[in-house]
């Protein structure tokens, strides 16, 4: 399924895309840029707010839009004041500063290159084609909806099975006897597919018919389980809009890797050892 494919691909994508820095996602419209503050005559604009917001990512925590803007403004004003003082001390003339500026310039150019040559080149048609190939042509995965009762000893599990054979309600029995976190919910585990549970539990669940429970305890590292399968179905495929963003990241990684490999092939690279 596309989620599995995308999650694997994004592991690879991280190698290249995370190095691009947070500025990659910024696509400011300069015609809509406006001044939000002024420090000693130097304007601070909405574009700069966008830069610092991307730089910080989710580190601002749960803030309201007004709180977020105020925090970003404070950071930019502090940055401007310290930068002015550093220039008065002529720190910009130091060798280390100059080297850092070269690095920051290269990173900014790479980010802009990515935006113009990769991200903006991806079309909706490409995204839909990828979706159709990775989702539309793949066989549906199976999943089951199950409940379980988890106990510590095998004898306890055998006693549970006897009570079920005698007509006891599975959910009510789970609430009374299950030691697992799903116990208060009547042992409800919801729907799950293959590969999501420990092997022995999964094998038992997928071997049961709808409405049936295990007649022998299922042993795992957590204890002994009695498993009931309430339903079985084909796993619903994710809608295009659900995974569109992830597909864009995968395609962006692929395109960027192709470009980068082409540049490396033409370059003379000498790594010192």
N, C-alpha and C positions, 0 to 999 in steps of 0.2 A: 504493500500500500504506500501511498505517497508520503504519509507521515513518517513511516520507517525509512524510506529512501531519503527523505529530506533530512531527518535527524542524523543519518550517517554522513550525508554530504556536507552538512553544516560543520561537522567535526573537522573536515578538510578545509572548508571555507574559512574557519577561524584562523588557520595558519596565515592566510594572506590578508583577509579583510580586517582582522583585529588590528593589524599593523597599520592600517590606513588611518587610524585615529578617528576620533568622534566627528571630525569635520566633514567626513564623507557624506553624512546624511543632510548636511545643510545645503539648501537650494534657495537662497534668498533672492527675492525680486527687488533689484536695486531701485526700481521706479517707485516702490512702495516704502522705501526706507525712510524712517523719520527719527528726529532727535528726541531722546527721552530724558537727557540730562546734560549738564555742562559742568566741567571741572576746570577752573582757571582758564576759561575761554575755549577749552577743547570739547567738542561735541561728542557725546556718546549716543549711538544709534541703535535702532531695533536689530540691525544686522549683528552688532556686537553682542546684544542680548542673546541672539540665536547661537552665536559662537560659544559663549560661556555656558549656555544651557546644554548644548551638545557635549561640551567638555566634561561637565559634571554628571551627565546622564541621570541615573536614578538616585544619586547621592543626596539629593535635597529632601528625600523622604516624602511623607504624605503631607503636602501643603496645598492650600487653596491657591487658585491662580494669582490672587493678590499677594499672598504671602510669598509665593515663588518669585514673582516679579520683584518684590521688595528685596528678597535675599540676593537675587542676581544683580540688582542695581547696586546694592551695598558692596558686593564683590568687585564689580567693575569700577566703582568710584575709588575703592581702596587700591585697586590695581593701578589706576591712573595716577593717584597721588604718589604711590611708591615708585612708579616708573619715572615720574617727573623728578623726584628727589635723586634717583639713581643716575639720571642724565646730568643733573647738576654736579654730581660727584664724578662725572665722566667714566662711569663704569662700562659704558658702551664701547669704550676704546680698548678694553681688555681682550687678550687673545682668546680666553675661554668663552667670553660672550660672543665674539665673532664666530667662533666655531659652532656655538649653539645656534646662532642665527642662520648659518648655512644649513644645519640640520632641519631647523623649523621651516625654512624656505622650501627645502626639498620635500618635506612631508606635506606642506600645503600644496605644492605643485602636484604631487602625486594624488592628493585628495581631489583636486580640481580635474586632473586628468581622468580619474575614475568617474567622476560625476559626468563629464562631457562625453567621454569615449566608451563608457560601459553602462552606467546606470540609465542615462537618458536615451541610450540606443535600444534598450529593451522595450519591445512593443507588447501590447495586450494580446496580439495574435500569437506571439511567441509563448507568452505565459499560458494561454489557453491550449496551445498545441502540446506543451509539456504536460499540462494537466490531463488532457485527453489520453496521452500516451501512458503516463504513469498511473492513472486512476481508471480511465475508461476501459483499457484493455486488460487490466489485471483481474484475476478471479477473485471473487469476494471471499474474505476471511470469515471463518466461523467463530462465533462466540456464544457463551452460555450465561444464563443468569442463575446464580446459585446462592444457597444458604449453607452454613456449616455450624456444627457444634464442636467446639474444641475443649478437650479435657486432658488432664495430665496423665492418667493411667488407662491402659487398655481395658481393664475391667469396667471402668466408668463408661467408656465408649460402648462396650457391649451392653451394659445396662440401659444406656440411652436408646440403642437399637431395639431392645426388647420393648421399651415404652412406646416407641414409634410403631412397632409391629402391633402393639395393643391399641393403637388408635390415637396416641397422644399427638397434639398439634406441634409441628416442628418449630415454628417461630416462638411459641410460648415456652417450649422446652429449652430453646437456645437462650432465651432471656433468663431462665432460672439456672442453667447449668454451664453454659459456655464461658470459658475463661478468656476468650479472644475479645479484641476491641469491638467486634461487630455484635457481640452478645446482646447489648441493650437494644440493638435494632432487630432482634430476632435472628441474628446470624446472617443478615442480608449482606451479600458481597456485590450486588449489582451485576452488570454484564462485564465479562472479561474474555479476552482472546488467548490464544496459545502463546506461551512465552511470558505470561504475566504472573503466573503462580509457580510455586516450587513444583518440580517434576512429578512427584508422587501424587500431590493434590490435583494437579492439572490432568494427569492421566485418568484419575478416578472420575473427575467431573466430566471430561469429554467422552467417557465410555458409558455414561448413564443416559437412559432415555428420559424424556421430559416427564416430570412428576415422580421420578424414582429417586431413592436414596441408597447410599452404600450399605450393604448388608454385613460388611466386615469393616473394622476401623482402618482408617488410612493414617499411617505413621509418617510424621515429618519431624524436623528438628524442633518444631513448636509443641509437639505432643501428639494426641490421637484425635482424628477428625471423623465426624459423621457428616457426609455431604449430601445435600439435596439439590437436584437440578430442577428449576422451575420453568425454564424456557431455553430454547436454542434458536439461533437466527443467523442470517448472514450479517456481518458487521456493516452498518451503514457507511457508505463512502462519504468522505468529507466534501462539502460543497466547494466550488471553485473559489468563492470569496473567502472561505475559511483559510485556505492555504496559499492564496495568491501572494502574500507577502513573503512566505517561506520560499516559494518557487522563484520569486524575483531574486532572493539572496543566492539561491543555488545557481541560477543562470548567470548572475553577476560574477560569481566565483569562477564559473567555467570560462566566461568571456575574458575576465581579467587574467586568468592563468594562461590562456592562449596568447594574449597580447604579451604578457611577461615572458613567456617561453620564446616568443619570436624575437623580443629585444635581447634576451640572453644569447640566443643563437648568433646574432650579428655582433655581439659585443666582445671585446677583448677583456677578460676578467682574470686577474692574477691574485689569488689568495695566498698570502704569506703564511708560512708554517714555521 
